[in-house]
Every structure is written in C-alpha cells, then in structure tokens.
C-alpha cells in the first residue's frame, strides 16, 4: 500500500520520473531581488563555498526567506517551520520531479524525519559561521516546501562553508545536523545511495562525539529503512539494525513512545516482505497498540498500521480479520486523506481481492470498479495502479467465462502499461500472457500464437535466450504450433525449450521437463514416428512417477498416451494393460464420475470390440453410459455417442431389439444436440456371420 505500510507488496510497483522544473522557485525569487550586483543565484561550481557571496542585501533576502517573509509563487505559499520540533515532510508538495512512490514516504511515519529544524545565530556567530547557519536554514525552508533537491543544494553549501571553520563540538553538532538533513532530503528525492552515505557519516559523528542514544537510535533506524528499500539482500542485517534502534529507544524512553511504535511497524514490514506473515502480524499488533495509546485513534499512522495488519491477515487467508482492518482503515483514512486518495483506491482493490478469493464475484466486481473510479481521480488514467486494477477485473471476468469483457480490460491495462512502463516490464509480459490465454480459450490459435510471439521477443530482450522464462513461453508457442498441425515447427520449438530447461536445472527430474517430453511425444505421435514417441512418453512417465507418485492424474495422462501409441502399432495386449492402468489412476485421482474416466472406459470398449471381445466391450460401454447419465443427465450428446456404440455391439451380436432401442435414442439426442451428426453403424459383417454361421462368429 505504501512505504509506511507493508501493503506495497500487493500494490503495483511505482516508477520514477525526473521532472524538476518547479524546484527552483525560492531561488528564483531571491535572484529577482532588485538592485545591487551581488550573486544571488547558485552557480555551477566544484567549490560550493564560493558559489554564493553574502552581501548585506543577500543576507537580508536569505533571512527573510527563512522566516517566511519572502513571497513565494502562488503554488508555493507554505511558510518554513522553524520550531524546535522535528519537521515532517509536507505531504502534498514537490509533485514536480517526485513520483507517487516517494510521496508515499511523506504521508506515513517510518522514522525518516529531518533532524535539527533551525540554526540560530548568537554572540558566537562570526563571518565564517553566519553563512553556515543561513544556508542551512534556507535548506530547511525548502524541506518545509517539499523541495528536496533544492534543499540538498543549500545543505551542501552549508557543509562546504562549515569545512572552512575551526573544529569544535558545536561544529560537529552542526555537521551532524547537515548530514542528517542531507540523508533525509536525498531519501525523499529517491537518491538512496547518497542518503545512505549521509546517514552513515551522521552515525559516525554521533558515536565519535557521544551525542546520545536518541540520535543514535534515530540514525540507525534511517539506515535500516534505506537497506529495507534497497531490496533486502541482507534481511538479517536490516532486522538487527531495527532491533538495535528499538533497544536504544526502550532504554531511553521506556516501552511507550511514537518512535518505538514506528520501529515495530518497520519490523512488521520487514517480516511481511519476507513472507513471514505471523511475525509481521505480531509486530503490527504491538505497533498498533502503542500508536493508539500515543497518537489516538484519528492518526493516519494508526490507519497505516491497521492496513498493514490487514495485509498480514489477508496473506494468512484470515479473511474476516483482514476485512475488518481494511474497513477500519477506510473509515479513518477518508477523514484524513479525503475520499479520492491513492490508498483509498488500493484498499478497495484489496477488499475486492478477498471477495474474489471467496468466489463472491459480484462483490469483487463492485470493489474493483470502485477502486478504479477512485484511482482515476487520485492518480489519473495513466498509472500502474490503474493498470493493476484493470487486470484484476480482467481476471475476474475470465473466471466468470465472460471472455470478451476480460479481453477488453486486459487490453485497457496493457495500453496503460505500455504507455508508462519500460518496454520489457514484467507486468506487460504478464498481461500479454493473459491475452494469449483468452485467445486460446476462444479457439483463436493464430492470435494466441502471435501474442506469445510478442512475449517471446520481450523475454529474449529482457532475460536473454537461456532463461527459464523464455522456455515457458516457447512451450506455449510450441503448443499453439501443435494445434495448428505445424508439427515440424512445434518439434523444433519444444526441443529448444527442453534444451533451456536442462541447461538451467541441470537434471531431468523436473515436472517442467516431464511436460515438455510429453509434448514432444505427442508431436512425434502425430508424425507417426511411434518408437521415438514411446521413448519420450516413457521418460515423461518416469519423471512424473518419481516426483508425483504412481497415482497422480498427470501420470494417468502419460499412461493414456502410451496406450494410444501401442494401439497404433497393433500391440493390443499392451494397449489393454495401459488403458486399464490409466483407468485405475484416474479413478483414484479424479473420482469415479470424471469425464476422463468415461473417455478411458470408452477406449477400452473400442479395443475389446476390435479384438472381437464383444461382451467385454459391451460391459465397458454400459459402465461409461451409466456414469454419463448420472453426470450429464439422459439428454446429452455424450450419452448419444455411447448409445450409438452400444447399438453397434448389439448389431454384431444380432440382438436387434436392443440395437433398435439404442439407435433410436441416439438419433433423437443427435438431432437435439448435434444436428450435423448421424449414427455411425458398424458391424454388418459380424451380424451376417452370426446369422448364417453362428458357431464361427466368436472365432471370427
């Protein structure tokens, strides 16, 4: 949901822009002060200490800016906070050059405040230290306006001037303030490496000068937050830093403080992104209890932790608790953030996800549509969060089998993603895969193949030719080529997918490899290269049996393919053996009434019919018919096909009354269900033989 909450794992990842056109408002105002020849505009110089000379007029302008008396342009009317309390960032400012991901950092407390709000000039202030204080305070003025890049320039000027001053405890304190505020501003500008350097220098000063536990705890938390946002390459290091900061605060302030609650919330976020949801829930619960006690129930940070806790419940499938948290967040957040805020939209989407997972499709649709409506007002139409919600709606309609509407939403989401994300972004690839799936389900194999081709190009560019992602899309392309009966192309595609899989995994004992071997076997089967097909099927069977056990449905599929191959080569005994094994596994894994069981019974009946074992054939057909009537009812095309097969057996056995009964009912069902299909009558020769030479019929 936001950087102050763990929900960012569910939200679409943000992207950065670098438009900073309005960040120079305050400096432009200073430079437009009439009269004099003093330099009032920052110059590009490697020596920041000489970039701004302080004439009396410039000094008055700087002081005036710091106290809020300089008129800032209409879009920048807030005055600088020069109180002795830490300055929190102004949540709606600096929308030039900062993105929504950075805005999130400003709205929720993660312990990343600026340090000392202002440096006051006293009797000890001289010509060397005066610019240090003034430049520092101008930087704070920009912080209060949310102009972090401009603030960094002034803090750097202050630091450069401080380097010319004599070393002292006071100079060290000022240096600490500068480093800390630089870290704060670089962080809010998205320059995390520079922020880390500044906080590390600040921590070194704190420990060297023994400035105290409060400063050390705050700085350690900031470093941990930066490492957290870096990608969690060392999660135990991050956790250790948070716990160290927490211990310092507890020793200093006891068990109840805003800082302790904030760090507990940060620890919860760390556990959450590591999928340690129980630990996350526990940390969030502690944080929430403290934040309620210290901040009251109307705080936005209380709301954020409530939402975080809901996220943890959600991941643990504790849907009732998650729903309670989400609804409480909405109730609080609407009062503070207004009805059309990014996070209001995101939480509506989260509620929609719960309804979606509970199969309440109407409620899910209503929540997704509400999220879309609020999101478009808060974020505009071109935003990753909008694309995410459009894709959620696409998923929902896909599951409702409304493929046209699903495709419409996927295409809308794809357009947004292609407009705002980089060309090979994973979200674009996922959406294209979803669109290809819809084409497959609609039987539009050529369109599916073309869409998978687009994905293949993107995967090659982003992942390289030997990645497992490329192998996955190649498998889909091969399947489409197979369905188009382009067997040679399909064979080459599957072979390339198999090569990548073996190179990546280093072993054949993978289900993905078993699946590819099965598909290659099917291609060879259709090319009538039966011996090679048997080899692929047997390799697939060995892998699946080893990994899944002998009674898996996927094992049954391969047994069926092997049996069908032996049927083509005329080895009837093995055909019967392997179909019977297929039937055994299907009954165990799928149940007695599954359509695959009906199909295998039908195939067994056909094999026995070809062998002249008519009673066995009739038994299998009758069993399949009984299951079909129970599963589909008496009026279904499957029932008609089985009646047709039974009628042929009765014809071959010269049982004309039973034959006529089956044929008449099958004809009626074909007329109602398959108007273009007619009876397939087979067995005249056997019928004649049975009538003329009944003793010879069984042998025949």
N, C-alpha and C positions, 0 to 999 in steps of 0.2 A: 504493500500500500504506500509506504513512504519510508524515507531513511530513518525517521524516528520510530518506525514500526517495522516488524518483520514481514509485513504483507507484501513488500516489494518482490518476494519470491513468486507471488501469484500474478502480480501486475506485469504488463509488458515492459520490457527494458527500455529505459529512456535513451534519447540521443542528444548530442551536443551540437550547438551552433556557435559561431564566433562573431556575432554582430555587436559591436560595442560603440555604436555611433553616438549614443547619448551619455556616455560615461564621463565626458569632459565638461559637463555643464558648469560645475562650480569653478573650474579653472578658467573657462571662457569668460565667466562673469568677472573674475579677478583681472584678466588680461584686458578687459574692456574699460577698466577704470581710467577716466580721462586724466591727461596731464602727466608731466614727468617723462623721463627716459629710462626709468628703471625697468629691469627684465621681470615681467610678472607671469610669463608663460614658461612651463617646463620645457627645457631643451633636451635634445638627444645628445647625451654626453656620457662617456665612460666614467667621468668623475662627477657623481651626483652632488658632491658637496659644493661644487661651484656652479651648479645649474640654476640656482636662484639666489640672487644677492638681495639682502634685506635693506632697502632704503626705508626711511620713516613711512612713506606712503604705502609701500608694500606691506610693511609690518602692520599698519592700521587695517589694511584690507584683510590680512590673514586673521587678525584678532577679531575683526568684525564678522568674518565667515564663521569662525569657531563659536561665537556667541549667538549666531543665528540672525545677525542684523543685515547680512548681505542678502539682497533679493535673488532668490534662485528662480530659474524659469518655471513657468506655470506647472510643468509636470513634476517639479521637484520642490514642493513647498514645505516639506517637513523640516523642523529645526534640529540642530545637533543636540543630543543628550549629553550633558557634561556633568551628570550627577556622579556620586562616588560609588554607585552600584554598577555591576557588570552590564554592558549593553548587549541586549539580544538583538539579533538581526531583524530588520523591518520586513515582515513577510510580504509585502506586495511590491517591493521596489526592485530596481535593476532588472526589469524584464528585457532590457537590451543586452544581448551578449550572454545571458544566462538561460538555461533551459529548465524545464519543469522538474528534472531530477535534482537540480541544485535548489530550486525553490522549495522542494520538499524538506531540505535540510533547515530551512529558515522557519518552518512552521511548527516543528516538533523538537523538543529538547533532547539532544543526545550528549549534552555537556560540552558543546563546542562554542562557548561564549567568548567575546573579547575580554581582555584581561583588565588593565587599569584604564578607566574611561578618559582621564584627562591629566595632563601635567601642568601644575600651576607654577607660575613664576614668583619667586620670593627674593629676599635680600641676597641670597647666594647666587642668583641668576646673573650671568655676565654676558658679554657679547658673543662668547662661544656657545654657551648653553641655551641662550634665548631661541636661536633658530631650531635647536633640537626640540624644545617644547612646542614651539609654534607649528613646526612641520608635523610633529606627532599629533597635535590636536586637530590640524586640518585633516589628517588621515582619519581620525575618529569621526570628523564631520561627514566624510564620505561613507564611512561604515554605517552611520546612522541613516544615510540616504540609500544604503544598499549598493553603493558604487564601489565594489570591492577592488576592481582593477586599479581604479584611480587612487583608492586608499593605499594600495600596495606601493604606488609610486611615492607617495608622501612619507610613508613609513621608511622606505628605503632611503629617502633624502635625510630623514631624521637620524637613521642609523649611520649614514656616511658622515654627517656632522658630528655625531657623538664620538666617532673614532678619532676625531681631532682633539677631543677633550682629555683631561688628565684622568687616569684611572682612580676610581673611588667606589665606595659602597653604593653611593647614590647613582653613579654612572652605571654600575652593574644592575641596579634596580630598573633604571630607565632602559637599559639594553634588554633586560628580561621582558619588560612591557612591549618593546618594539618587536622582539622575536615572537612573542606570544600572539600579538595582534597580526603580525605578518602571516603566521600559521593560520589564524582564523580567516583572514581575507583570501589567502591562496586556496584554502579549502572551499570557501564559498564561491570561488571563481573556477573551481574544478581543476586546479593545479595541485594535485595531491602530493606529487614528489617534492615540490617546493615547500608545501605545507609541512611535510614530514621533516625536512631539513630544519625549518624554523623551530618546530616544536622540540626537536632533538637538541638544538642549541639552547633553547629555553630551559630544558630539563637539566642540561649540563651546568648552566648557571645556577639553577635552584639548588642542585646538590653541592656545587662547589662553594657557594656563598651561604648555604644552610638557611635558605629563605623560609623554610617551614613546610609542614605537612600539607596544608591546604593547596599551596601552589604545586607541590609535587604530585599530589593526587589528581588535581585537575589536568596537569600536563600529561601524566601517564594515561589518563582516560582518553585524551585527544589523540595520542599516538596509537592507542588500541583501536579507536574508531577509524583512523586512517588505514591501518592494517586490515581492518574488517572490510572496508570498501575496496581494498586492493585485490580481493579475490580469494582470501582465506587459504593462501598457500601454507601457512603455519597456524592452524586454528588453536593449537595448544599454547602457542606464544601469545596469541590475542587473549585467550581466556586467562592466562597467567597475569597479563597486564591489567585486565579488568579486575581480577580478584585482588591484585596488589593495591590498585586505586581504592577499591571497596574497603579493604582492611585499614588503609590510612584514614579514610573518611570516618569509619566507625570508631577508630581510636581518637579522632579529633572531635567528632560531633555526636557520638553515641549511635543508636540504631535508627534514629528518625531524622531524616533530612531529605531535601529535594535531591541533593547530589547522590545519595545512596539509592534513592528510588530510580534515578536516571541510569545509574550504572547497572542496577538489576535489570532494567529494561534492555540495556545494551547486551547484557549477558544472555537474556532471553532471545534476542535477535540472533546472536552467535549460535546458540543451540538450534534455533529454528532452521537456519540455512544449512546446518549440518544434518538436518532431518532427525534431530534428537528432540522430538516433539514433546515428550513427557517432561524432560528437563526444561524445555522452553516454557511450557505451561506453568511449571513451578516457579520459575524466575519471574514470569509476568505476573503471577498471582501475588508474589511478595511485593513487586514494584507497585502494583495497583493498590494494594492495601496501604502502602506508605504514601503514594501520591494522593489518594483520597484524604488521608489524615492531614497531610501538609498543605495540599493545594485546594482541597474542597472538590465537590462533585462537578463543578462547572468549568474545570480546566480542560483545555484542548489536549494537554499531555495525559490527563486521566483518560480522555476519549481515545487517544492513540494506543495506550496500553490495553484498554478494553478491546480494541480492534485486534491488537496483536494476540491477545489471549484467545479471541475468537478464531484467529487463523490457526493457532495450535490445536484447538478443539476440532476445527474443520479437518485438518490433516489426520487427526486420530479417528475420524468418522464419528465424532461425538456431535452429531448434527444439532440436537436440541440446544446444547450449551453454546455451540458456535452461533446459532441463530439468535439466541438471547444477547450475546455480546455484540453482534452486528447491529441488531435493532437498537441497543442502548447507545452504541456509537453514533448511529444516525440521529437519534434524539438529541444527543449533546452537540454533535458537530454542526447540525443545521442551525442551531442558535448562534454558534461562534463563527462558522465559515460561510453561512448562507446556504440556500437550497441548491445552488448550482456551482458546486466545487468539485474539483477532480476526485477527491477521496470519497465524496458522496456517491459519485458515479461508480467508483471501483467497488465500494461495499455493496451497492445494489447488484453489481455483477457477481460478487461473492455469494450473496443470498440466492441469486439465480442459479449458481453452481450447486448449492445444496439442494434446491428443488429439482434440478436436473439429475443429480445423483440419486434422488429419491423417486425418480420417474414421474414427478408431478410436472408434466410438460407445460401445462397452461400457466402455472405459477412461474415456472422458469422463464417462459417466453415473456411474461409481463415484466419480470425483473430485468431481463436483458434489454428489453425495449426501453425501460425507464433509465437504465444505465446509459444506453445510447443517447437518449434525449438529453440527460443532464450532462453527459460527457461532451456532446457537441456544443452546448452553451459554454461550458467551462474551458474546453480545450480547443474548440474549433473542429472542423471536419477532418483536418489533415493531422492526425496524431496517432501514435502507436496504440494508445489505449482504445481509441475508436476502432482501429483495425482488429484489436483483440476481441472486442465485444461483437463486432460483425462476424468474426469467425466462430464465436460461441453460438450465435444464432444459426450460423450455417451448420454447425454440429448438431444442434437441436433439431432442425428441420430434416437433416439427413437421417437421424434416428426415427423421426416421425414418417420417414419414407416419402416426404414431400421434396423430391429431388430438384424440382425446378426452383423452388424458393431457396433451398440450400445453396444451389449453384449461384443464385442471384447475390446472396450475402457473401459467399466466398469471393466472388468476382469484385464486389464492392470493397471488401477487406484487402484483396490483392492490389487493387488500384491505389489505395491509401499507402500500403506498404511500399509499393514500387515508387511512389512519389517522394517518400520521406526517409526510407531506409537505403542503405547501400545495396548495390545490385545483387550481391550474393548473400544477403542476410538470411539466417536460418528461418525466420518467420515467413519470408517469401517462399522458401523451398517447401515448408510445411503446407502452406496454403495451396501451392501448385499441386502437391501430392493429393490434397483433399479434392481438388477439382478433377484430377485424373481419376480418383476413386468414383466420383459421381458418373463420369463418362463410362467407366467400366460397368457400373450397376445399370446404366441405361442401355448397355449393349453397344455403345458408340466406341468400338475398339480403336478405330483410326484416330479419333480425337484424344482418347486416353494415351495412345502411343505418342502422339505429337506432344502432349503435355509432359509425359515422362521424359521425352527428349529434351524439353526445356530444362527440367530439373537436372538431367544428366550434365548438360553444359555448365550449369551453375555449380554443381558439385565438383566437376573437374577443375573449375577455376578456383573454387574456394578450398577444396580439400586435397586436390591432386589426384592422379589416376589410380593410386593404390590404396585408397581409403575404403573402409567398410561401408561408408555412406554411398559411395559410388557402386559398390557391389549390390547394395539393396535396390537402388534404382535400376541397375542392369537386370536384376531378377524380374522386376516389374515389366521392363521393356521386353525381355525375352518371353514373358507370359503373354503379352499382347501379340507379339510376332507369332507365337504358337497358335493363338486363337485365330489369327488371320491366315493360318496354314503356311506361313513363311518359315518352313521348318529349318532350312539351311541357316537363315539369319538367326533364328531362335537358338539353334545349336551353338553358333559362334558366340552369341551374347551370353548364354548360360555358361559356356566354357570360360569366358573372361571373368564372369562373376565368381566362378569356382576357383580360378587362379588367385584372385584377390583374397578370397576367404581363406584359402590355405596359407597364403603368404602372411596374412595378418594374424591368424590364430595359431599357426604352427602345428596343428593337429587336425585330424578329420573328425574327432569326437565332438562335433558341434551340431546342434539342430539345424542351423542355417545351411551347413554343408549337406546334411541329410536331405533337406528340402531341395537344394539345387540338384543333387544327384537324382532325386525322384523326377524332377522336371526334365533333366537330360534324358532319363529313361523314357519318358512319355514322348519326347521328340523322336527318339530312335524307334520307338514302337510304331509311331505313325509313318516313319520312313521304311517300315518293315525290316529294320535291322534288329531282329529279335534277340540274338545272342548277346549283343552289346547292351541292349535294353535290360535283359535279365541281370547282367553284371551290375549295372547302375542301381537297379531296384534292390538287389541283394545287399549292396554296400549301404544303401539308404536304410534298409531294414536292420542291418547290424547296428548302425549308429543309433537309430531310434530305439531299438530294443534295449541297448545298453544304457541309454540316458533316461528313457521314459518307462522302461519295464515292458514286459510282453503283452500287457493288457490295455495299452493306450490306443485311442482312436487313430492317432497318426500311424501307429504300427499296422492297424487294420487296413488303412488306405494302401500301404505298400503291399500287404498280402493280396489285396484285391488286384492291384496292378500286375503282380507276379502271376496270379492265376489267369488273368486275361491274356498275358503273353503266352503262357503254355497252351491256352485254348487255341491261339493262332497257329501254334506249331503242332497241334494234334495230340498232345500228351494228356489224354482225358483223365487218367488216374490222378496225376498231379493237379490237374485243374480242380477236380472234386475235392482233393485234400486241402488245397489252398483256399478255395472258396469256403469250405467248412471252417477252417481256421479263422478266416475273415469274419464269418458269422458269429463264431464264439466270442471273439474280441469285441465285435460291435455290440452284442447283447450285454456284455459286461460294462462296456464304457458308455454306451448310448442308451441302453434300455431296450425292452422288447418291442416297443412301438415306434422306433425311429425309422425315418424313410430309408436310411441306408440299409437297415435290416430287411425291409421289404424288397429293396433292389437286389440284395445278395440272395435272398430266397428265390427270387425270380430267375437269377442267373443259374443257380443250382438246378432249378426245374428245367431250364433250357438245356443244360448239359446232359442231364439224365434223359431228357426227351431225345436228344441226338444219339444217345447210346442205346435207344430203344427200351430204356427202363421207365416205362410209362407210368407204372404205379408210383414210383418214387417221384417222378416229375409231377404227377397229379397231387401228391402229398405236399410238395413244396409250394406249388401254385395255390393250393387251397389254404395253406397257412398264411401265405402272403395276402390272399384275398380277405381272410378273416381279420388280419391286423389292419388292412386298408379300410375295410368297412367301419371298424371301431375308431380309426384315426380320422378318416375323412367323411364318414357317412356313406350311405348307399348310392348317392348321386355325385360321382366324381370320376374324372377321366381315368385315374389310376385304377379304379375299380373296373372300369370298362376294359382296359388293356388286359387285366388279369382274367376277366371273364372270357375274353377272346382266346387267351392261351389255354384256359381250361376247356373251352369248347373244342379246340383242336385236339386235345388229348382224348376227349370223349369221341370225336370223329374217328381217330385212329383205333380206338377200342370198339368201334361200331356201336356205341351207346348213343343212339340217335335222339331219344327224348331229352337226355341230359345235354347233349350237344345243342339242340334247338333252344333249350331254355337259356343256356349261356349266350348263344349268338344273339338271340332276340333282345336280352337285357343289355348286352354290349352295344348293339346297334342303336338302341334308344339313348344310351349315355354318350356315344359318339355324336349323335345328332344334336344333343343338348350342349355338349362341352367342346367337341372338336368337329365342327361341321364339315371340314375338309378331309376328315379321316374316315376310312371304311374298314370293314372287317378284313383281317388277313387270315384266309382259310388255308391251312396246310394239313396234309395227311390223307389225301385221296388215295394214294398208292397203298398206304397201310390199310385203309378202310377196305379197298378191293381185295387185298390179300387176306385180310381177316374174314371177309365174307366167303371167298372162294376156297381158301386153304387155311382154315383156322389153326390147324396143327403146326403150320410153318410160320405163322405170324410172330410168335415170340422170338424164334431164332432170327428171323429177318430183322 
